[in-house]
């Protein structure tokens, strides 16, 4: 009886195969991640015009030039990568800035928390390959 059960069980394991998709590898999105981080760092690492701020990004956020923040980050992306930018202040919800596009294919979003004066800003940048290719 045990032998018949074992034979049935082993046969079933060869016949029934479940295909579980692997999660997306972080390495496959490496180009997108680097592009988004580079775009963010283009402002976060830039020297401010006013020395009272720690970076150009902090300066623009403190002076409420949100459109310029997002436009500068999106302009820093390579031509083969497109993106959307969202900002939130303190506990507010993320608001899109500039023209919002629908991602073509897989996308990747980075989030950074920037603290300037008494405000905390959430800066989010969603990026994807032009044409949806990976």
C-alpha positions in Angstrom: 0.0 0.0 0.0 2.8 2.4 0.9 4.6 1.5 -2.3 1.5 2.2 -4.4 1.1 5.6 -2.7 4.8 6.4 -3.2 4.6 5.5 -6.8 1.5 7.6 -7.3 3.1 10.6 -5.4 6.3 10.4 -7.4 4.4 10.2 -10.7 2.2 13.2 -9.8 5.3 15.3 -9.0 6.6 14.7 -12.5 3.3 15.4 -14.2 2.2 18.4 -12.2 4.6 21.2 -12.5 3.8 24.6 -11.1 5.4 27.5 -12.9 5.9 30.3 -10.3 7.4 33.4 -11.9 10.6 34.7 -10.2 10.4 38.1 -8.8 12.0 40.8 -10.8 15.7 40.9 -10.1 17.1 44.1 -8.8 20.0 43.7 -11.2 17.6 43.9 -14.2 16.4 47.3 -13.1 19.9 48.6 -12.4 20.1 51.0 -15.3 16.8 52.6 -14.3 17.9 52.8 -10.7 21.2 54.4 -11.6 19.5 56.9 -14.0 16.9 57.9 -11.3 19.6 58.3 -8.6 21.8 60.3 -11.0 18.9 62.6 -11.8 18.2 63.1 -8.1 21.9 63.6 -7.3 22.2 66.2 -10.0 20.3 68.5 -7.7 21.0 67.0 -4.3 24.8 67.2 -5.0 24.8 70.6 -6.6 26.0 73.6 -4.7 23.3 76.1 -3.7 23.2 79.6 -4.9 22.4 80.8 -1.4 24.9 79.5 1.2 22.1 79.1 3.8 21.0 75.9 2.2 22.8 72.5 2.0 22.2 71.8 -1.7 20.5 73.2 -4.7 17.6 70.7 -4.2 17.1 72.0 -0.6 17.2 75.6 -1.8 14.6 75.1 -4.5 12.3 73.2 -2.2 12.6 75.8 0.5 11.8 78.6 -1.9 8.8 76.5 -3.2 10.0 76.1 -6.7 8.7 72.6 -7.1 8.2 72.8 -10.8 11.9 73.7 -11.3 13.0 70.8 -9.0 11.1 68.3 -11.1 12.0 69.8 -14.4 15.7 69.8 -13.6 15.6 66.2 -12.5 13.6 65.1 -15.5 16.0 67.0 -17.8 18.9 65.2 -16.2 17.6 61.8 -17.5 19.2 60.3 -20.6 17.2 60.5 -23.8 16.4 56.8 -23.7 14.7 57.1 -20.3 11.6 59.0 -19.4 10.1 59.8 -16.1 7.5 61.4 -13.8 8.2 63.4 -10.7 6.1 63.8 -7.5 6.6 65.9 -4.4 5.0 65.9 -1.0 5.6 68.3 1.9 5.4 67.1 5.5 2.5 64.6 5.8 0.8 65.6 2.6 0.1 63.3 -0.3 2.4 63.1 -3.3 1.5 65.6 -6.0 2.6 65.2 -9.6 4.6 68.1 -11.1 5.1 68.9 -14.8 3.5 66.8 -17.5 2.6 63.3 -16.3 3.2 60.4 -18.7 2.0 56.8 -18.5 4.9 54.4 -18.1 5.6 52.2 -21.1 6.4 48.8 -19.7 8.1 48.3 -16.4 9.0 51.3 -14.3 11.0 51.9 -11.2 10.4 54.6 -8.6 12.9 56.0 -6.1 11.9 58.0 -3.0 14.1 60.4 -1.0 13.3 62.3 2.2 14.7 65.8 2.2 14.6 67.9 5.4 15.0 71.6 5.1 14.2 74.1 7.9 11.0 72.9 9.5 9.7 71.0 6.5 10.2 67.4 5.3 9.9 66.8 1.6 9.3 63.5 -0.1 10.8 63.5 -3.6 9.8 60.6 -5.8 11.0 60.0 -9.3 9.5 57.2 -11.5 11.5 56.2 -14.6 11.2 53.8 -17.5 12.9 53.0 -20.8 11.6 54.9 -23.8 9.4 52.5 -25.8 8.9 50.2 -22.8 11.9 48.0 -23.6 14.1 46.7 -20.8 
